[in-house]
Amino acid sequence: MIFGLSDPILGIILATISAFAWAIQYLCIRVGTDDGRVLDAVLVTIVCNVVILVPLVVFFYPNWYAGLFTPVSIASFAAAGLAGTLLARLLMYKSIEAIGASRTSPIISANVFFATVLAVVFLDEALTALHFAGIVCIVGGVAVISWETASASEPDQSLRELGLSLLLPVTAAALVGIEPIFVSLGLAEGTPAIPGVTVMAIAGGIGFVGYLAWYQVLSQVSLRSGSTGWYVGAGVSSTVGLVAYFAALEVAPVVVVVPILQTTPLLVVVLSALFLPSQLERVTATVVTAASVVVIGAALVSLSG
């Protein structure tokens, strides 16, 4: 019990903080990429992750260098960092720039669909009726969002360009769905969550800087634009979301934490409607309804797993 709060209540508070933090990340990226570049956004947010997480690890795990990691856990968390922290984030931010935060967020929530399919195919897990109902909701909701995005697209946007725009969040969702598999391998080695997430952030940062250097665009990174503050906000909020998420799982059961986290798309829709100008983010009743269906489906799949 902390501050007189029972573990379930504390878990609810932490999960709520995490959901809001991730929603704020979407909005910060949406505003920042309106005038800024996605490459700058990815670099700044990863740097923020590392700068915040490393001191936490040193403070809470002063003997981090003595048996906290194993070669397998480092490799597993590094792979998770390349898949989730780097590739998924890059595609997600590009999607937010292309089709908006309120449309990207529900599609990203479909990551539980990909995680379930992978578990059924590679881990021989059974597909329950609850799984199936959740998958139907996810696929249906994402299909409606895709249709709505197509109908609201610019007249001069080709079908190919629209398809590529929708492929961004779908691919990002698949990568986010793969990430927990690597994370679970790392945790199974006995490495705690926060040090593991720190390895993820460092691996993602190294991979991204390597990518920029390989394509000789590292010198093009500019942090002088007015968008940098929004990217820092996204980096801080994403870090808070991660830490609060794992902390919530440590004090409360999954059945309490997961449904709250799955409300992130709805929070993104509501916050977009309240705080973002309509020319930047157009929130329609169709998007709200479809996002709600995806949230229900994601919660069903997560809880049945």
C-alpha positions, 0 to 999 in steps of 0.5 A: 500500500502506497500513500494509503492506497490499496494496490488495485486503486493504485493500479487504476491510477497508474493505468489511467496516467499511462493511457493519458500519457500515450494519448498526449504523445499522439497529440504532440506528434500531430501538432509537431509534424504539421511544421516539422519532420518525422525524423526529428520527432523520432530522434528527440523522443528516443533521446528523451526516453533514454535521458529519463530512463537511465537515471531511474535504472541507476537510482533504483538498481544501483548494482545494475551491472552485477547480474541484472542482465543476461546476454539473452535478455539484452538481445531480447530487449534490444530486438524489442527496441528495434521493432517497437521503439524504432520501426513502429514509432517511425511508422506511427509518427509518419501515419499521424502526420499523414492521416491524423492522430484520431485515425492512427491510434485505433489502428495501432490498437489492433496490435493485439490482433497481430499478437493473438495471431502470432500466439496461435500460429507459433505458440499453439494457443487456442482461439477462444470465442472471446478472442474471435469476438474481439478480432471481429470488432478490431477488424470491423472498426479498422475497416470503417476507419479506413473507409472513412479516411478514404472518403475524407481524403484529398481529391488529388490523392491517388488510391495508391497514396491512400493505400500507402498511408493506411499501410503505415499504421497497420504495419506499425500495429504489427510491429507493436504486436511482435514487441511483447514476444521479445519483451517476455523473453527478456523478462523470463531471464529475470531482468526487471521491466524498467531496465529492460525498457531502458535497453529497448530505448538505447537499442532503438536510439543506436539503430536510428542514428545508425540508419541516419548515418548509413543514408548520410542524412544525420547532418540534416537533423534540425532541432531548431524548429518550433516543433522541437518542444512538441517532440520533447513533450511526446518523448516525456509523455511516452516515457511516463506512459511506459513507466506507469504501465509497467508499474501498474502491472506490478501492483494490479492484475491484468484484468484491471490494467488492460481495459484502462490502457485500451481507452487510449484511442478514445482519449486521443479522439476526445482530446483531438476534438477539444484541443486541435484545430479542425484543419489539423485533425478532423474528428467525425462521428464515424471515427468516434464510433469506429474507435469505440468498437476497436477499443472494445475488441482490443480489450476483449482480445487482451483479457481473453489472452 
